[in-house]
Amino acid sequence: MSPNAIQVAVIGCGRIAGHHCRSIAATGGVRLTAVCDLAADKAKAYGDEFGVPFYTDYRAMLRDHPDIQVVAVITPSGMHAEHATEVMERWGKHVIVEKPTFMTPSQLNAAYDLADRVGVRIFPVFQNRYNLAVQRVKQAIDSGELGAIRIMSVRTRWCRPQRYYDLAPWRGTFAQDGGCLTNQGIHHVDLLRYLGGEVDKVNATMRTLGADIEVEDSVVATLTYPGGAIGNLEVTTAARPDDFEASLSIVGEKGLAQIGGIAVNELQVFTPDPAACTQATEDFSRCVYGFGHEAMYRDIAADFQAGRPYPVTREDCLRTIKLLNAFYRSDEAGDWVAVDADGESTRLGRPDEALADLYRTPA
């Protein structure tokens, strides 16, 4: 390992943290320094697996390892803003923030304003952008292979039964989790604009159909683009008995592209060049998480060491969070809403101090 490797620490040792730790281990130019979780057994499991110190107090971790440069915040979604803010403001560290980055545009703007003031950077995680199938379609759109986009369609049909939400108090809450669109569907919301361009207006209907939770587990929406294209979105975690698909299709004036698989990792239809379906489909064993996170850490290393800017900017991330909030605002209003209009969801990230206290390290 290069002595100049970027030292990274992880706060939050849930399932996705494993993808981060493995990706760091597999990527040159970055090094895992320590891990932390309020649950000692979870922190110890990753610490032992990767041969690094483990903590239940991230402040102690940062005091013990002042050479840490970047902290990956992989805590419940509703804690991202609080944890990232303290890591940047008190400790002066750069932060990687897992999906959905922040719950609301106001949280995002406050975090980026703080980062600018203290001279650190925020690296949002949108790993599905790195999927080979997604990149091939992005190339086709940018080069004109597909022609002008006419229809964008997202369909995610996954299974999250009651026992999934019962695993932890934060799950299924607006304060800490968000529903199927915020937790599971955020990457597909991001791809609507990453591939299709900025969305103009949305009209969404949300329901809770398959579990006893306060958030939605099903949403169907229609959307429009400024250039005249239209789209639709269906995301649910109420499918039974298993995960079935996470697909995105694009009808263009010159052809059709359809990305599918469990996690938009297979190029299933690509009429401009059918052979690309084999070339751009990832081996299933690599899946979306491992491949995308490795590529993300390569980009972070390149940002520090080669001066190549990280590809997700503040404005880019903000537009995805504004689009996410627009779907909720539409459901709350019962009508079409403009994505760029002022305001944000009244539900996502709403305060719940008692719940937040469960995920705070005591001062």
Contacts in CASP RR format, 6 or more apart in sequence:
PFRMAT RR
TARGET T0000
AUTHOR 0000-0000-0000
METHOD contacts of the structure
MODEL  1
MSPNAIQVAVIGCGRIAGHHCRSIAATGGVRLTAVCDLAADKAKAYGDEF
GVPFYTDYRAMLRDHPDIQVVAVITPSGMHAEHATEVMERWGKHVIVEKP
TFMTPSQLNAAYDLADRVGVRIFPVFQNRYNLAVQRVKQAIDSGELGAIR
IMSVRTRWCRPQRYYDLAPWRGTFAQDGGCLTNQGIHHVDLLRYLGGEVD
KVNATMRTLGADIEVEDSVVATLTYPGGAIGNLEVTTAARPDDFEASLSI
VGEKGLAQIGGIAVNELQVFTPDPAACTQATEDFSRCVYGFGHEAMYRDI
AADFQAGRPYPVTREDCLRTIKLLNAFYRSDEAGDWVAVDADGESTRLGR
PDEALADLYRTPA
1 28 0 8 1.000
1 29 0 8 1.000
1 31 0 8 1.000
2 28 0 8 1.000
2 29 0 8 1.000
4 29 0 8 1.000
4 305 0 8 1.000
5 28 0 8 1.000
5 29 0 8 1.000
5 30 0 8 1.000
5 31 0 8 1.000
5 301 0 8 1.000
6 29 0 8 1.000
6 30 0 8 1.000
6 31 0 8 1.000
6 69 0 8 1.000
6 70 0 8 1.000
6 300 0 8 1.000
6 301 0 8 1.000
6 304 0 8 1.000
6 305 0 8 1.000
7 31 0 8 1.000
7 33 0 8 1.000
7 65 0 8 1.000
7 67 0 8 1.000
7 68 0 8 1.000
7 69 0 8 1.000
7 70 0 8 1.000
8 24 0 8 1.000
8 30 0 8 1.000
8 31 0 8 1.000
8 32 0 8 1.000
8 33 0 8 1.000
8 68 0 8 1.000
8 69 0 8 1.000
8 70 0 8 1.000
8 71 0 8 1.000
8 72 0 8 1.000
8 96 0 8 1.000
9 32 0 8 1.000
9 33 0 8 1.000
9 34 0 8 1.000
9 35 0 8 1.000
9 36 0 8 1.000
9 58 0 8 1.000
9 61 0 8 1.000
9 62 0 8 1.000
9 65 0 8 1.000
9 68 0 8 1.000
9 70 0 8 1.000
9 71 0 8 1.000
9 72 0 8 1.000
10 17 0 8 1.000
10 20 0 8 1.000
10 21 0 8 1.000
10 32 0 8 1.000
10 34 0 8 1.000
10 35 0 8 1.000
10 36 0 8 1.000
10 46 0 8 1.000
10 71 0 8 1.000
10 72 0 8 1.000
10 74 0 8 1.000
11 36 0 8 1.000
11 37 0 8 1.000
11 58 0 8 1.000
11 61 0 8 1.000
11 71 0 8 1.000
11 72 0 8 1.000
11 73 0 8 1.000
11 74 0 8 1.000
11 75 0 8 1.000
11 83 0 8 1.000
11 87 0 8 1.000
12 35 0 8 1.000
12 36 0 8 1.000
12 37 0 8 1.000
12 42 0 8 1.000
12 43 0 8 1.000
12 73 0 8 1.000
12 74 0 8 1.000
12 75 0 8 1.000
13 35 0 8 1.000
13 36 0 8 1.000
13 37 0 8 1.000
13 39 0 8 1.000
13 42 0 8 1.000
13 43 0 8 1.000
13 45 0 8 1.000
13 46 0 8 1.000
13 74 0 8 1.000
14 37 0 8 1.000
14 42 0 8 1.000
14 74 0 8 1.000
16 74 0 8 1.000
16 98 0 8 1.000
16 289 0 8 1.000
17 35 0 8 1.000
17 37 0 8 1.000
17 46 0 8 1.000
17 72 0 8 1.000
17 74 0 8 1.000
18 46 0 8 1.000
19 289 0 8 1.000
19 290 0 8 1.000
19 293 0 8 1.000
20 72 0 8 1.000
20 74 0 8 1.000
20 96 0 8 1.000
20 293 0 8 1.000
21 32 0 8 1.000
21 35 0 8 1.000
21 46 0 8 1.000
21 49 0 8 1.000
21 50 0 8 1.000
22 290 0 8 1.000
22 293 0 8 1.000
23 290 0 8 1.000
23 292 0 8 1.000
23 293 0 8 1.000
23 294 0 8 1.000
23 296 0 8 1.000
23 297 0 8 1.000
24 30 0 8 1.000
24 31 0 8 1.000
24 32 0 8 1.000
24 297 0 8 1.000
25 32 0 8 1.000
25 50 0 8 1.000
26 294 0 8 1.000
27 294 0 8 1.000
27 297 0 8 1.000
27 298 0 8 1.000
27 301 0 8 1.000
28 298 0 8 1.000
28 301 0 8 1.000
29 301 0 8 1.000
29 305 0 8 1.000
30 297 0 8 1.000
30 300 0 8 1.000
30 301 0 8 1.000
32 50 0 8 1.000
32 52 0 8 1.000
33 52 0 8 1.000
33 53 0 8 1.000
33 65 0 8 1.000
33 67 0 8 1.000
33 68 0 8 1.000
34 52 0 8 1.000
34 53 0 8 1.000
34 54 0 8 1.000
34 55 0 8 1.000
34 61 0 8 1.000
34 64 0 8 1.000
34 65 0 8 1.000
34 68 0 8 1.000
35 43 0 8 1.000
35 46 0 8 1.000
35 47 0 8 1.000
35 50 0 8 1.000
35 52 0 8 1.000
35 53 0 8 1.000
35 54 0 8 1.000
35 55 0 8 1.000
36 43 0 8 1.000
36 54 0 8 1.000
36 55 0 8 1.000
36 56 0 8 1.000
36 57 0 8 1.000
36 58 0 8 1.000
36 61 0 8 1.000
37 43 0 8 1.000
37 46 0 8 1.000
37 54 0 8 1.000
37 56 0 8 1.000
38 56 0 8 1.000
38 359 0 8 1.000
38 361 0 8 1.000
39 56 0 8 1.000
40 54 0 8 1.000
40 56 0 8 1.000
43 54 0 8 1.000
43 55 0 8 1.000
43 56 0 8 1.000
44 54 0 8 1.000
46 52 0 8 1.000
46 54 0 8 1.000
47 53 0 8 1.000
47 54 0 8 1.000
48 54 0 8 1.000
53 61 0 8 1.000
53 64 0 8 1.000
53 65 0 8 1.000
55 61 0 8 1.000
55 64 0 8 1.000
56 361 0 8 1.000
57 361 0 8 1.000
58 71 0 8 1.000
58 83 0 8 1.000
58 87 0 8 1.000
58 361 0 8 1.000
59 361 0 8 1.000
61 68 0 8 1.000
62 68 0 8 1.000
62 71 0 8 1.000
62 87 0 8 1.000
62 91 0 8 1.000
62 93 0 8 1.000
68 93 0 8 1.000
69 93 0 8 1.000
69 94 0 8 1.000
69 304 0 8 1.000
70 93 0 8 1.000
70 94 0 8 1.000
70 95 0 8 1.000
70 96 0 8 1.000
70 123 0 8 1.000
70 300 0 8 1.000
71 87 0 8 1.000
71 91 0 8 1.000
71 93 0 8 1.000
71 94 0 8 1.000
71 95 0 8 1.000
71 96 0 8 1.000
72 95 0 8 1.000
72 96 0 8 1.000
72 98 0 8 1.000
73 79 0 8 1.000
73 80 0 8 1.000
73 83 0 8 1.000
73 84 0 8 1.000
73 87 0 8 1.000
73 95 0 8 1.000
73 96 0 8 1.000
73 97 0 8 1.000
73 98 0 8 1.000
74 98 0 8 1.000
75 83 0 8 1.000
75 359 0 8 1.000
76 168 0 8 1.000
76 170 0 8 1.000
76 176 0 8 1.000
76 177 0 8 1.000
76 359 0 8 1.000
77 98 0 8 1.000
77 99 0 8 1.000
77 100 0 8 1.000
77 103 0 8 1.000
77 170 0 8 1.000
77 176 0 8 1.000
77 177 0 8 1.000
77 178 0 8 1.000
77 182 0 8 1.000
77 183 0 8 1.000
78 103 0 8 1.000
78 170 0 8 1.000
78 175 0 8 1.000
78 176 0 8 1.000
78 177 0 8 1.000
78 349 0 8 1.000
78 356 0 8 1.000
79 176 0 8 1.000
79 356 0 8 1.000
79 359 0 8 1.000
79 360 0 8 1.000
80 97 0 8 1.000
80 98 0 8 1.000
80 101 0 8 1.000
80 102 0 8 1.000
80 103 0 8 1.000
80 107 0 8 1.000
81 102 0 8 1.000
81 103 0 8 1.000
81 107 0 8 1.000
81 110 0 8 1.000
81 111 0 8 1.000
82 356 0 8 1.000
82 360 0 8 1.000
84 95 0 8 1.000
84 97 0 8 1.000
84 111 0 8 1.000
84 122 0 8 1.000
85 110 0 8 1.000
85 111 0 8 1.000
85 114 0 8 1.000
87 93 0 8 1.000
87 95 0 8 1.000
88 94 0 8 1.000
88 95 0 8 1.000
88 111 0 8 1.000
88 114 0 8 1.000
88 115 0 8 1.000
88 118 0 8 1.000
88 120 0 8 1.000
88 122 0 8 1.000
89 114 0 8 1.000
89 118 0 8 1.000
92 118 0 8 1.000
92 119 0 8 1.000
92 120 0 8 1.000
93 120 0 8 1.000
94 120 0 8 1.000
94 121 0 8 1.000
94 122 0 8 1.000
94 123 0 8 1.000
95 115 0 8 1.000
95 120 0 8 1.000
95 121 0 8 1.000
95 122 0 8 1.000
95 123 0 8 1.000
96 123 0 8 1.000
96 125 0 8 1.000
96 300 0 8 1.000
97 122 0 8 1.000
97 123 0 8 1.000
97 124 0 8 1.000
97 125 0 8 1.000
98 125 0 8 1.000
99 124 0 8 1.000
99 125 0 8 1.000
99 126 0 8 1.000
99 186 0 8 1.000
99 187 0 8 1.000
100 182 0 8 1.000
100 183 0 8 1.000
100 186 0 8 1.000
100 321 0 8 1.000
100 324 0 8 1.000
101 108 0 8 1.000
101 124 0 8 1.000
101 125 0 8 1.000
101 317 0 8 1.000
101 320 0 8 1.000
101 321 0 8 1.000
102 108 0 8 1.000
102 111 0 8 1.000
102 321 0 8 1.000
103 178 0 8 1.000
103 182 0 8 1.000
103 321 0 8 1.000
103 348 0 8 1.000
103 349 0 8 1.000
104 321 0 8 1.000
104 325 0 8 1.000
104 344 0 8 1.000
104 345 0 8 1.000
104 348 0 8 1.000
104 349 0 8 1.000
105 318 0 8 1.000
105 321 0 8 1.000
105 322 0 8 1.000
105 325 0 8 1.000
105 343 0 8 1.000
105 344 0 8 1.000
106 344 0 8 1.000
107 349 0 8 1.000
108 314 0 8 1.000
108 317 0 8 1.000
108 318 0 8 1.000
108 321 0 8 1.000
109 318 0 8 1.000
111 122 0 8 1.000
112 122 0 8 1.000
112 314 0 8 1.000
112 318 0 8 1.000
115 121 0 8 1.000
115 122 0 8 1.000
121 303 0 8 1.000
121 310 0 8 1.000
122 314 0 8 1.000
122 317 0 8 1.000
123 296 0 8 1.000
123 300 0 8 1.000
123 303 0 8 1.000
123 310 0 8 1.000
123 312 0 8 1.000
124 312 0 8 1.000
124 317 0 8 1.000
125 293 0 8 1.000
125 296 0 8 1.000
126 187 0 8 1.000
126 190 0 8 1.000
126 194 0 8 1.000
126 312 0 8 1.000
126 317 0 8 1.000
126 320 0 8 1.000
127 187 0 8 1.000
127 288 0 8 1.000
127 289 0 8 1.000
127 290 0 8 1.000
127 291 0 8 1.000
127 292 0 8 1.000
127 293 0 8 1.000
127 295 0 8 1.000
127 296 0 8 1.000
128 134 0 8 1.000
128 187 0 8 1.000
128 188 0 8 1.000
128 190 0 8 1.000
128 191 0 8 1.000
128 263 0 8 1.000
128 264 0 8 1.000
128 288 0 8 1.000
128 292 0 8 1.000
129 135 0 8 1.000
129 138 0 8 1.000
129 190 0 8 1.000
129 191 0 8 1.000
129 194 0 8 1.000
129 311 0 8 1.000
130 291 0 8 1.000
130 292 0 8 1.000
130 295 0 8 1.000
130 296 0 8 1.000
131 259 0 8 1.000
131 263 0 8 1.000
131 264 0 8 1.000
131 265 0 8 1.000
131 282 0 8 1.000
131 288 0 8 1.000
131 291 0 8 1.000
131 292 0 8 1.000
132 265 0 8 1.000
132 267 0 8 1.000
132 280 0 8 1.000
132 281 0 8 1.000
132 282 0 8 1.000
132 291 0 8 1.000
133 259 0 8 1.000
133 260 0 8 1.000
133 264 0 8 1.000
133 265 0 8 1.000
133 266 0 8 1.000
133 267 0 8 1.000
133 280 0 8 1.000
133 281 0 8 1.000
133 282 0 8 1.000
134 191 0 8 1.000
134 194 0 8 1.000
134 195 0 8 1.000
134 259 0 8 1.000
134 264 0 8 1.000
135 280 0 8 1.000
136 267 0 8 1.000
136 270 0 8 1.000
136 276 0 8 1.000
136 279 0 8 1.000
136 280 0 8 1.000
137 146 0 8 1.000
137 195 0 8 1.000
137 250 0 8 1.000
137 257 0 8 1.000
137 259 0 8 1.000
137 267 0 8 1.000
137 270 0 8 1.000
138 194 0 8 1.000
138 195 0 8 1.000
139 145 0 8 1.000
140 146 0 8 1.000
140 257 0 8 1.000
140 270 0 8 1.000
140 272 0 8 1.000
141 147 0 8 1.000
141 149 0 8 1.000
141 195 0 8 1.000
141 196 0 8 1.000
141 250 0 8 1.000
144 254 0 8 1.000
145 254 0 8 1.000
145 272 0 8 1.000
145 273 0 8 1.000
146 250 0 8 1.000
146 252 0 8 1.000
146 253 0 8 1.000
146 254 0 8 1.000
146 255 0 8 1.000
146 257 0 8 1.000
146 272 0 8 1.000
147 252 0 8 1.000
147 253 0 8 1.000
147 254 0 8 1.000
147 255 0 8 1.000
148 229 0 8 1.000
148 252 0 8 1.000
148 253 0 8 1.000
149 196 0 8 1.000
149 225 0 8 1.000
149 229 0 8 1.000
149 250 0 8 1.000
149 251 0 8 1.000
149 252 0 8 1.000
150 229 0 8 1.000
150 230 0 8 1.000
150 251 0 8 1.000
150 252 0 8 1.000
150 253 0 8 1.000
151 229 0 8 1.000
151 230 0 8 1.000
151 231 0 8 1.000
151 232 0 8 1.000
151 249 0 8 1.000
151 250 0 8 1.000
151 251 0 8 1.000
151 252 0 8 1.000
152 192 0 8 1.000
152 195 0 8 1.000
152 196 0 8 1.000
152 223 0 8 1.000
152 225 0 8 1.000
152 229 0 8 1.000
152 230 0 8 1.000
152 231 0 8 1.000
152 232 0 8 1.000
152 248 0 8 1.000
152 249 0 8 1.000
152 250 0 8 1.000
153 231 0 8 1.000
153 232 0 8 1.000
153 233 0 8 1.000
153 247 0 8 1.000
153 248 0 8 1.000
153 249 0 8 1.000
153 250 0 8 1.000
153 251 0 8 1.000
154 188 0 8 1.000
154 189 0 8 1.000
154 191 0 8 1.000
154 192 0 8 1.000
154 232 0 8 1.000
154 233 0 8 1.000
154 234 0 8 1.000
154 235 0 8 1.000
154 247 0 8 1.000
154 248 0 8 1.000
155 234 0 8 1.000
155 235 0 8 1.000
155 245 0 8 1.000
155 246 0 8 1.000
155 247 0 8 1.000
155 248 0 8 1.000
156 180 0 8 1.000
156 184 0 8 1.000
156 185 0 8 1.000
156 188 0 8 1.000
156 234 0 8 1.000
156 235 0 8 1.000
156 236 0 8 1.000
156 245 0 8 1.000
156 246 0 8 1.000
156 247 0 8 1.000
157 234 0 8 1.000
157 236 0 8 1.000
157 239 0 8 1.000
157 243 0 8 1.000
157 244 0 8 1.000
157 245 0 8 1.000
157 246 0 8 1.000
158 180 0 8 1.000
158 184 0 8 1.000
158 236 0 8 1.000
158 237 0 8 1.000
158 239 0 8 1.000
158 243 0 8 1.000
158 244 0 8 1.000
158 246 0 8 1.000
159 237 0 8 1.000
159 238 0 8 1.000
159 239 0 8 1.000
159 240 0 8 1.000
159 241 0 8 1.000
159 242 0 8 1.000
159 243 0 8 1.000
159 244 0 8 1.000
160 180 0 8 1.000
160 184 0 8 1.000
160 211 0 8 1.000
160 217 0 8 1.000
160 237 0 8 1.000
160 238 0 8 1.000
161 210 0 8 1.000
161 211 0 8 1.000
161 240 0 8 1.000
162 210 0 8 1.000
162 211 0 8 1.000
162 212 0 8 1.000
164 171 0 8 1.000
164 211 0 8 1.000
164 237 0 8 1.000
165 171 0 8 1.000
165 172 0 8 1.000
165 211 0 8 1.000
165 212 0 8 1.000
165 213 0 8 1.000
169 176 0 8 1.000
169 355 0 8 1.000
169 358 0 8 1.000
170 176 0 8 1.000
170 177 0 8 1.000
170 355 0 8 1.000
170 358 0 8 1.000
170 359 0 8 1.000
171 177 0 8 1.000
171 213 0 8 1.000
172 178 0 8 1.000
172 179 0 8 1.000
172 211 0 8 1.000
172 213 0 8 1.000
172 214 0 8 1.000
172 215 0 8 1.000
173 213 0 8 1.000
173 214 0 8 1.000
173 215 0 8 1.000
173 352 0 8 1.000
173 355 0 8 1.000
174 214 0 8 1.000
174 215 0 8 1.000
174 347 0 8 1.000
174 348 0 8 1.000
174 349 0 8 1.000
174 350 0 8 1.000
175 349 0 8 1.000
175 350 0 8 1.000
175 351 0 8 1.000
175 352 0 8 1.000
175 355 0 8 1.000
175 356 0 8 1.000
176 349 0 8 1.000
176 352 0 8 1.000
176 355 0 8 1.000
176 356 0 8 1.000
176 359 0 8 1.000
177 183 0 8 1.000
177 215 0 8 1.000
178 215 0 8 1.000
178 347 0 8 1.000
178 348 0 8 1.000
178 349 0 8 1.000
179 213 0 8 1.000
179 215 0 8 1.000
179 216 0 8 1.000
179 217 0 8 1.000
179 237 0 8 1.000
180 215 0 8 1.000
180 216 0 8 1.000
180 217 0 8 1.000
180 218 0 8 1.000
180 219 0 8 1.000
180 235 0 8 1.000
180 236 0 8 1.000
180 237 0 8 1.000
180 238 0 8 1.000
181 189 0 8 1.000
181 206 0 8 1.000
181 216 0 8 1.000
181 219 0 8 1.000
181 235 0 8 1.000
181 324 0 8 1.000
181 327 0 8 1.000
181 328 0 8 1.000
182 215 0 8 1.000
182 324 0 8 1.000
182 348 0 8 1.000
184 235 0 8 1.000
184 237 0 8 1.000
185 235 0 8 1.000
186 320 0 8 1.000
186 324 0 8 1.000
187 264 0 8 1.000
188 233 0 8 1.000
188 235 0 8 1.000
188 246 0 8 1.000
188 248 0 8 1.000
188 264 0 8 1.000
189 233 0 8 1.000
189 320 0 8 1.000
189 323 0 8 1.000
189 324 0 8 1.000
189 327 0 8 1.000
190 320 0 8 1.000
191 248 0 8 1.000
191 264 0 8 1.000
192 199 0 8 1.000
192 223 0 8 1.000
192 233 0 8 1.000
192 248 0 8 1.000
192 323 0 8 1.000
193 199 0 8 1.000
193 319 0 8 1.000
193 320 0 8 1.000
193 323 0 8 1.000
195 248 0 8 1.000
195 250 0 8 1.000
196 225 0 8 1.000
196 229 0 8 1.000
196 250 0 8 1.000
197 225 0 8 1.000
198 225 0 8 1.000
198 226 0 8 1.000
198 319 0 8 1.000
198 339 0 8 1.000
199 223 0 8 1.000
199 224 0 8 1.000
199 225 0 8 1.000
199 323 0 8 1.000
199 326 0 8 1.000
199 339 0 8 1.000
200 223 0 8 1.000
200 224 0 8 1.000
200 225 0 8 1.000
200 226 0 8 1.000
200 227 0 8 1.000
200 338 0 8 1.000
200 339 0 8 1.000
201 223 0 8 1.000
201 224 0 8 1.000
201 336 0 8 1.000
201 337 0 8 1.000
201 338 0 8 1.000
201 339 0 8 1.000
202 221 0 8 1.000
202 222 0 8 1.000
202 223 0 8 1.000
202 224 0 8 1.000
202 323 0 8 1.000
202 326 0 8 1.000
202 327 0 8 1.000
202 330 0 8 1.000
202 336 0 8 1.000
202 337 0 8 1.000
202 339 0 8 1.000
203 221 0 8 1.000
203 222 0 8 1.000
203 223 0 8 1.000
203 330 0 8 1.000
203 335 0 8 1.000
203 336 0 8 1.000
203 337 0 8 1.000
204 219 0 8 1.000
204 220 0 8 1.000
204 221 0 8 1.000
204 233 0 8 1.000
204 327 0 8 1.000
204 328 0 8 1.000
204 330 0 8 1.000
204 331 0 8 1.000
205 219 0 8 1.000
205 220 0 8 1.000
205 221 0 8 1.000
205 331 0 8 1.000
205 334 0 8 1.000
206 216 0 8 1.000
206 218 0 8 1.000
206 219 0 8 1.000
206 327 0 8 1.000
206 328 0 8 1.000
206 331 0 8 1.000
207 216 0 8 1.000
207 217 0 8 1.000
207 218 0 8 1.000
207 219 0 8 1.000
208 214 0 8 1.000
208 215 0 8 1.000
208 216 0 8 1.000
208 217 0 8 1.000
208 218 0 8 1.000
209 217 0 8 1.000
209 218 0 8 1.000
209 236 0 8 1.000
209 238 0 8 1.000
210 217 0 8 1.000
210 218 0 8 1.000
210 238 0 8 1.000
211 217 0 8 1.000
211 237 0 8 1.000
211 238 0 8 1.000
215 347 0 8 1.000
216 331 0 8 1.000
217 236 0 8 1.000
217 237 0 8 1.000
217 238 0 8 1.000
218 235 0 8 1.000
218 236 0 8 1.000
218 237 0 8 1.000
218 238 0 8 1.000
219 233 0 8 1.000
219 234 0 8 1.000
219 235 0 8 1.000
219 236 0 8 1.000
219 327 0 8 1.000
219 331 0 8 1.000
220 232 0 8 1.000
220 233 0 8 1.000
220 234 0 8 1.000
221 232 0 8 1.000
221 233 0 8 1.000
221 234 0 8 1.000
221 327 0 8 1.000
221 330 0 8 1.000
222 230 0 8 1.000
222 231 0 8 1.000
222 232 0 8 1.000
222 233 0 8 1.000
223 230 0 8 1.000
223 231 0 8 1.000
223 232 0 8 1.000
223 233 0 8 1.000
224 230 0 8 1.000
224 231 0 8 1.000
225 231 0 8 1.000
233 327 0 8 1.000
243 262 0 8 1.000
245 260 0 8 1.000
245 261 0 8 1.000
245 262 0 8 1.000
246 260 0 8 1.000
246 261 0 8 1.000
246 262 0 8 1.000
246 263 0 8 1.000
246 264 0 8 1.000
247 258 0 8 1.000
247 259 0 8 1.000
247 260 0 8 1.000
247 261 0 8 1.000
247 264 0 8 1.000
247 268 0 8 1.000
248 258 0 8 1.000
248 259 0 8 1.000
248 260 0 8 1.000
248 264 0 8 1.000
249 256 0 8 1.000
249 257 0 8 1.000
249 258 0 8 1.000
249 259 0 8 1.000
249 269 0 8 1.000
250 256 0 8 1.000
250 257 0 8 1.000
250 258 0 8 1.000
254 272 0 8 1.000
255 271 0 8 1.000
255 272 0 8 1.000
256 269 0 8 1.000
256 270 0 8 1.000
256 271 0 8 1.000
257 267 0 8 1.000
257 269 0 8 1.000
257 270 0 8 1.000
257 271 0 8 1.000
257 272 0 8 1.000
258 267 0 8 1.000
258 268 0 8 1.000
258 269 0 8 1.000
258 270 0 8 1.000
259 265 0 8 1.000
259 266 0 8 1.000
259 267 0 8 1.000
259 268 0 8 1.000
260 266 0 8 1.000
260 267 0 8 1.000
260 268 0 8 1.000
261 268 0 8 1.000
262 287 0 8 1.000
262 288 0 8 1.000
263 287 0 8 1.000
263 288 0 8 1.000
263 289 0 8 1.000
264 288 0 8 1.000
265 281 0 8 1.000
265 282 0 8 1.000
265 284 0 8 1.000
265 287 0 8 1.000
265 288 0 8 1.000
265 291 0 8 1.000
266 281 0 8 1.000
266 282 0 8 1.000
267 276 0 8 1.000
267 277 0 8 1.000
267 280 0 8 1.000
267 281 0 8 1.000
268 277 0 8 1.000
268 281 0 8 1.000
269 277 0 8 1.000
270 276 0 8 1.000
270 277 0 8 1.000
270 280 0 8 1.000
282 288 0 8 1.000
282 291 0 8 1.000
299 308 0 8 1.000
299 310 0 8 1.000
299 311 0 8 1.000
300 310 0 8 1.000
302 308 0 8 1.000
303 309 0 8 1.000
303 310 0 8 1.000
322 339 0 8 1.000
322 340 0 8 1.000
322 344 0 8 1.000
323 339 0 8 1.000
324 348 0 8 1.000
325 343 0 8 1.000
325 344 0 8 1.000
325 345 0 8 1.000
325 348 0 8 1.000
326 337 0 8 1.000
326 338 0 8 1.000
326 339 0 8 1.000
326 341 0 8 1.000
328 345 0 8 1.000
328 347 0 8 1.000
328 348 0 8 1.000
329 337 0 8 1.000
329 341 0 8 1.000
329 343 0 8 1.000
329 344 0 8 1.000
329 345 0 8 1.000
330 336 0 8 1.000
330 337 0 8 1.000
332 345 0 8 1.000
332 346 0 8 1.000
332 347 0 8 1.000
END
